[in-house]
Amino acid sequence: MRTPPGPVPVAAGTAELLADADRDGSWVLMVDGTPQSHVDLEDPTHLEFEYVRRMGHVLDLAAPAGAALDVVHLGGGALTLPRYVATTRPGSRQRVVEIDQPLTDLVREYLPLPRNARVRVRAGDARAALATLHPASADVVVTDVFAGARTPAHLTTLEFARDVARVLRPGGVYAANVADGPPLRFARGQVATLRQVFAHVCLLAEPGTMRGRRFGNLVAVASDADLPLAGLTRACARDPMPSRVVDGEDLVRFAGKALPVTDAEAQPSPEPPAGVFAR
């Protein structure tokens, strides 16, 4: 690959691709000083960020190993998970929605996708693009969208979750990055919202984050079919930073009195504390 340029203007601010000093062939996409994505060009199956690894577990267990999937990614970044799926599930059809076209252009020019990857990237708002997709057209929908360091409010609501459910096939799986910190009000609201729409919901989270001790990324997983809880539990326990799978009555207790979030009252995810994502 060609050497990436220095900082370049994108719609979200300023983006830069930095070599990962700890891993040859790996790059970190920084947007306004915040690490947004990590890509290993030599091994696309390597998922450096912990929450992305947990999303990888969801994708691994969404169908038998190696089977092709139809995946919708809301939020593109450096296309880390589309690369992962293209490598682990050859023949998968993937649609990516990324609002920041200059960012996508930078990534595609300097961090090329694996050969034969069937990945189509579309510029646009994630929710607006989701509304144009056919019913029952995806096996998995993944949401990892940030405006600055916050998830936009319109991607956190009951109405949005219902549209995700519309696009999923029977038995399909939804996975969402939920960034929150003490006292986890936002995460509790997201659980309440998903439980209103889907029959089965769980959270994947590092214990300290789950207990409200620190700001972090929780992964919400939802489906109309039983979730692969045993497989997720084993995979999360094996990670370098092990995480918990919270479901059933534990998840009900976690949500507490939180109510589903509607479009009329939605707020973006909390602003992370200064320096929380510093490398």
HELIX and SHEET records of a PDB file:
HELIX    1   1 GLU A   50  ASP A   60  1                                  11    
HELIX    2   2 THR A   80  THR A   88  1                                   9    
HELIX    3   3 GLN A  101  TYR A  110  1                                  10    
HELIX    4   4 ALA A  126  ALA A  131  1                                   6    
HELIX    5   5 ALA A  153  LEU A  155  5                                   3    
HELIX    6   6 LEU A  158  VAL A  167  1                                  10    
HELIX    7   7 ARG A  185  VAL A  197  1                                  13    
HELIX    8   8 PRO A  207  MET A  210  1                                   4    
HELIX    9   9 LEU A  229  ARG A  238  1                                  10    
HELIX   10  10 GLY A  248  ALA A  255  1                                   8    
SHEET    1   A 4 VAL A   8  VAL A  10  0                                        
SHEET    2   A 4 GLY A  13  ALA A  19 -1                                        
SHEET    3   A 4 SER A  26  VAL A  31 -1                                        
SHEET    4   A 4 THR A  34  ASP A  40 -1                                        
SHEET    1   B 8 VAL A 119  ALA A 123  0                                        
SHEET    2   B 8 ARG A  93  GLU A  98  1                                        
SHEET    3   B 8 ASP A  70  LEU A  74  1                                        
SHEET    4   B 8 ALA A 138  THR A 143  1                                        
SHEET    5   B 8 LEU A 168  ASP A 180  1                                        
SHEET    6   B 8 GLY A 216  SER A 223 -1                                        
SHEET    7   B 8 HIS A 200  ALA A 205 -1                                        
SHEET    8   B 8 ARG A 244  VAL A 246 -1                                        
END                                                                             
